[in-house]
Amino acid sequence: MRRLFMSFLVVIMFCIFCFGDIHESVAEQVSGSWNFQGSAGFFKANSADVGTLNGSLSVGYFFTPRVEVGLRQGLNYEFVTGGANPWLATTVPYVNFHFLTGVFQPYIGAGVGVVWNNSNVTGTIAPSAGFKAFVADNVYVNVGYTYEWFFTKIDYNTVIDESSRGNHVIGVGVGILF
């Protein structure tokens, strides 16, 4: 966990160094602003036979300066030495509520969508939380957490029963506001 936190910190510091002084930013979305964000990651343990590549792209629209509605497309791909290389994609429409506007914007959100690959399709519910830190007028670093849990039919008991078998998704990305 400490290494993960340090990695987040290094990415944020790199973006501040590359994109300018965070205190001079005048980031401010208005009603009608659009937002595009991308993130990617790769993991392979030393001497392991499995590695993972993941990434996501999202586009959002601000109905008000604090309410963002968007669509996120994610992909997870495993590299397995000597075996099949499974993949999993997620397509999730979402709504985020930003508590603050300006340079630092914590948010909470939720999405409902589908998880799919070449053989299965299932539904997902995805509550999330995170923050955007603007490093230039229209450029930000996003750090977010999402818990995805899956369901095969919309039934209150089924969804609740599956809530303990989900995925923890932590992401760091860079976005542009326009």
N, C-alpha and C positions, 0 to 999 in steps of 0.2 A: 504494500500500500504506500509505503514511503517513497519507493521508486516512481510509482505512478504519479504521486503528488509532485515530485521533483520534475518529472517530465512535463507536466502541465505548466509548471512555473517557468521552465526553460522555453517552452513554446510562446508563452505570453511575453516574456522578456525579449525574445527574438523579434516578435511582431512590434513591440514598442520601439525597439532599436531601429527596425527597418521602416516603419511607417510614421514615425514622428513622436512628438511629445504628447502623451495622453492628456495633460492638463490644458493644452491649447485646442483640443478637439471641441467642436461645437455640434456633436452628433445629436440630431433631433429628428426622429421620424414624425411625419405628419399624416393625417388621413390621406390615403391614396398612395403612400410610399410602398415600394416593392423591395424585397429582400431576397438575395440569393446567397446560399451558403453551401460549402463543400467541406468534407472531412474524409480522411483516409488513415488507415493504420495497417501494420503488418506485425505478426508475432510468430516467432519460431524459437523454441527453447534449444539451447546448445545440445547437440547429439540427439535431438528428437526426430522422429519420423513424420511428424505432423507440423505444418505451419498454417497460419490463418491470415488471409488478406480480407480487409473489410473497408467499406467506404459508404458514404451517403451524400446525396445531393438534395437540397430542399429549396423551395421557392415559397415565399410568403407575401401576403398583402395585408397592410394595416388599414382596418376599417376605422379605427381611431388611433391616436398615438400610443395607446396601451394594449389594444386588442389586435392580434395578428392571426390570420387564418392562412393555412398553407398546405402543401403536400410534400412529403418526404419519401424519397426512394432510397432504400438501403440494399447492400449486397454483402454477403459473407461467403467466402470461398475457402475451402480447406485444401491444402496440398498434402497428400498422403503418399509417402514413398512406397511404391509397390502395390498401391491399392487405388480404389475409386476416389475421385476428388469431388466430394459432395459440396453443393452450394445451396444457399437459402436467400431469398429476396424478400423484402418487406415493402409494401406500398401503403402509406398511412397518411390520410388527411388529418390535420391537427389544428387545434386552437391554443394559442398561448396568451396569457395575461401578464403584461410587464408591470411590475409594481412601481417602477421609477422610469422616467425618461431622462435622457442626457447621456453622460459618458459611461456610467455603470448601470446596467439594467437587469436586475434579478427577475426571473419569471417562473411561473408554473404553467403547466399545460396538460392536455390530454389528446389522445388520438384513438381512432378506431379504424382498423384497416385489415389487410390480408397479408399472410405470410405464404410464400409459395416457392416451389422448385419444379423440376421436370416431372415429378410424380405425385405431389400432394399440394393441396390448398387448404388453409385453415384461417380462421379469424384471429385478430389480436386486439387487445385493449392495451393502451400504452400511456399511463400517466408519466409526466416528466417534470423536471425542475432544473434550473441552471441560471447562468447569467451571461450577458453579452458585455464585453468591455471594449469600448471604442478606442482605437489606437490612432485614428485619423478621422477626418470629417465623416467619411462614409464607409470606413473599413473597421471591422470589429473582430475580436476573437470570442468564440463561443465555447463555454465549458458546460456540458449538460449531462444529466443522468436520466435514463428512461428505464422503467420496468415493463417488460413485455410479457403478458401472459396470453395464453391461447385458448380458443374455444372452437368447437366444431358445430355448435348450434347455439342460437340465442335463447338461453334458458338460465334464469337467475342461479339456480343450484349448480348447474354445470359450470358456469363461469366462476363462481365462488370456489368450487371444488378444484379447479385448475389453477387458481391464483398462486399456489405455492410452487408450481412447476414452471416458472417463467425464466426469462433471461434478464440479467442486469447488463445494461448497455451504458457505458461511459464514453463520451466523445469530446474531442477537442477539434474545432473547425475554425475556418476563416470565412467571413461573410462580407457582402457589399450591400449597402443600402442605396437605392436609387429611386 
